[in-house]
């Protein structure tokens, strides 16, 4: 899985909006603060508005502001909205994409990895990141929950079972679908 530049910039736009509190901030200001090319920031702003993460107001005193509670919104929510399902291999999300998926041991490994990524990204809220210390102390809890899931999934793999915790993941629609 590769995090797209669009997703990285979207997270940075949300961070800038968070810093500005309830005030609307222009996309030009966000672009400058977060070092995002202005034209790209405008298209991402539109995507974030469609996904319901920001609200926008036009005009001289307009701009964007958060329309979500960062304490209730996870990194996974943002990634799914902008990039689609979090997966490292197409066969992990859609077994029909590969005729070998059913008996493939790699597929089972990809499923464990997908579930670990989902657990990690789903356990970190935007507020955790926005208010977190530079040393990443907020990641300790996320690391623990992800480690537990990975260990149980690996145990399932070693016992010859498909990872139960990684049962068929339902693809989430992206905002451009």
C-alpha positions as CSV (number, residue, x, y, z in Angstrom):
1,X,0.0,0.0,0.0
2,X,1.2,3.4,-0.9
3,X,-0.2,6.5,0.7
4,X,-1.1,8.8,-2.2
5,X,0.2,12.4,-2.1
6,X,-3.5,13.4,-2.3
7,X,-4.2,11.6,1.1
8,X,-1.0,13.1,2.7
9,X,-2.1,16.6,1.6
10,X,-5.7,16.0,2.7
11,X,-4.4,15.2,6.2
12,X,-2.3,18.3,6.2
13,X,-5.2,20.5,5.0
14,X,-7.3,19.1,7.9
15,X,-4.5,19.8,10.3
16,X,-4.4,23.4,9.1
17,X,-8.2,23.8,9.5
18,X,-7.9,22.3,13.0
19,X,-5.3,24.9,13.9
20,X,-7.6,27.7,12.8
21,X,-10.4,26.5,15.1
22,X,-13.8,27.7,14.2
23,X,-12.4,30.4,11.9
24,X,-12.6,29.9,8.1
25,X,-9.1,29.8,6.5
26,X,-8.5,30.4,2.9
27,X,-7.1,27.6,0.8
28,X,-4.3,29.9,-0.3
29,X,-3.3,30.3,3.4
30,X,-3.5,26.5,4.0
31,X,-1.5,25.9,0.8
32,X,1.3,28.2,2.1
33,X,1.2,26.9,5.7
34,X,1.4,23.2,4.6
35,X,3.6,23.7,1.5
36,X,1.0,22.2,-0.8
37,X,0.7,23.4,-4.4
38,X,-2.3,25.8,-4.5
39,X,-4.1,24.2,-7.5
40,X,-3.7,20.7,-5.9
41,X,-4.9,22.0,-2.5
42,X,-8.1,23.5,-4.2
43,X,-9.0,20.1,-5.7
44,X,-8.4,18.3,-2.4
45,X,-10.4,20.9,-0.6
46,X,-13.3,20.1,-2.9
47,X,-12.8,16.3,-2.2
48,X,-12.8,17.0,1.5
49,X,-16.0,19.0,1.3
50,X,-17.7,16.3,-0.7
51,X,-16.6,13.7,1.9
52,X,-18.0,15.9,4.7
53,X,-14.7,16.6,6.4
54,X,-14.8,20.4,5.8
55,X,-17.3,23.1,5.1
56,X,-16.6,25.9,2.8
57,X,-17.8,29.5,2.4
58,X,-17.1,31.5,-0.8
59,X,-16.1,35.2,-0.8
60,X,-13.5,37.5,0.6
61,X,-13.9,36.2,4.2
62,X,-14.6,32.7,3.1
63,X,-12.5,29.6,3.2
64,X,-12.7,26.2,4.8
65,X,-13.3,24.9,8.4
66,X,-13.6,21.5,9.9
67,X,-17.1,20.0,9.8
68,X,-16.1,16.9,11.7
69,X,-15.0,16.2,15.3
70,X,-11.3,15.3,15.1
71,X,-11.7,13.1,18.2
72,X,-14.2,10.9,16.3
73,X,-12.5,10.8,13.0
74,X,-9.7,8.4,12.3
75,X,-6.9,8.3,9.9
76,X,-8.6,5.3,8.3
77,X,-11.7,7.4,7.7
78,X,-9.7,9.9,5.7
79,X,-7.8,7.3,3.8
80,X,-10.9,5.4,2.8
81,X,-12.7,8.6,1.7
82,X,-9.9,9.8,-0.5
83,X,-8.1,6.7,-1.6
84,X,-10.6,3.8,-1.1
85,X,-9.9,0.6,0.7
86,X,-6.7,0.2,2.6
87,X,-5.0,-2.8,1.1
88,X,-1.6,-3.9,0.1
89,X,-2.8,-6.3,-2.7
90,X,-5.9,-6.3,-5.0
91,X,-6.5,-10.0,-4.1
92,X,-6.9,-9.2,-0.4
93,X,-9.8,-6.9,-1.1
94,X,-11.2,-8.8,-4.1
95,X,-10.4,-12.5,-4.3
96,X,-12.0,-12.6,-7.7
97,X,-9.1,-10.4,-9.0
98,X,-6.8,-13.5,-8.9
99,X,-7.7,-17.0,-9.8
100,X,-5.2,-18.3,-7.2
101,X,-6.6,-16.4,-4.2
102,X,-8.5,-19.3,-2.6
103,X,-5.5,-21.6,-2.1
104,X,-2.8,-18.9,-2.0
105,X,-0.8,-18.6,1.2
106,X,0.4,-15.1,0.1
107,X,-3.3,-14.0,0.0
108,X,-3.6,-15.0,3.7
109,X,-0.5,-12.9,4.5
110,X,-1.9,-9.9,2.6
111,X,-5.2,-10.3,4.6
112,X,-3.3,-10.1,7.9
113,X,-1.3,-7.1,6.7
114,X,-4.5,-5.3,5.6
115,X,-6.2,-6.0,8.9
116,X,-3.1,-4.7,10.8
117,X,-3.1,-1.5,8.7
118,X,-6.9,-1.0,9.2
119,X,-6.5,-1.6,13.0
120,X,-3.6,0.8,13.2
121,X,-5.1,3.6,11.1
122,X,-8.5,3.0,12.7
123,X,-7.1,3.4,16.2
124,X,-5.6,6.8,15.6
125,X,-7.9,9.8,15.5
126,X,-7.0,13.1,13.8
127,X,-7.0,14.8,17.3
128,X,-4.4,12.3,18.4
129,X,-2.1,13.4,15.6
130,X,-3.0,17.1,15.7
131,X,-2.5,17.3,19.5
132,X,0.2,14.6,19.7
133,X,3.7,15.1,20.9
134,X,6.5,15.1,18.4
135,X,7.8,11.9,20.0
136,X,4.7,10.1,18.9
137,X,3.7,8.9,22.4
138,X,0.1,8.7,21.2
139,X,1.2,5.8,19.0
140,X,1.8,3.5,22.1
141,X,-1.8,2.4,22.4
142,X,-2.2,2.0,18.6
143,X,1.0,-0.1,18.5
144,X,-0.4,-2.4,21.3
145,X,-3.8,-3.0,19.6
146,X,-2.2,-3.6,16.3
147,X,0.4,-6.0,17.8
148,X,-2.3,-8.1,19.5
149,X,-4.3,-8.4,16.2
150,X,-1.3,-9.3,14.2
151,X,-0.2,-12.0,16.7
152,X,-3.7,-13.6,16.7
153,X,-3.9,-13.4,12.9
154,X,-0.4,-15.0,12.6
155,X,-1.5,-17.8,15.0
156,X,-4.5,-18.4,12.8
157,X,-2.2,-18.6,9.7
158,X,0.2,-21.0,11.4
159,X,-2.7,-23.3,12.4
160,X,-3.7,-23.5,8.7
161,X,-6.8,-21.4,9.0
162,X,-7.6,-18.4,7.0
163,X,-7.3,-15.4,9.3
164,X,-10.8,-15.2,10.9
165,X,-10.0,-11.6,12.0
166,X,-9.4,-10.7,8.4
167,X,-12.6,-12.0,6.9
168,X,-13.7,-10.6,3.6
169,X,-13.2,-6.8,3.8
170,X,-16.0,-4.9,2.2
171,X,-14.7,-2.2,-0.1
172,X,-15.7,1.3,0.8
173,X,-16.6,3.6,-2.0
174,X,-14.2,6.5,-2.7
175,X,-15.5,10.0,-3.1
176,X,-14.7,10.0,-6.8
177,X,-16.8,6.8,-7.5
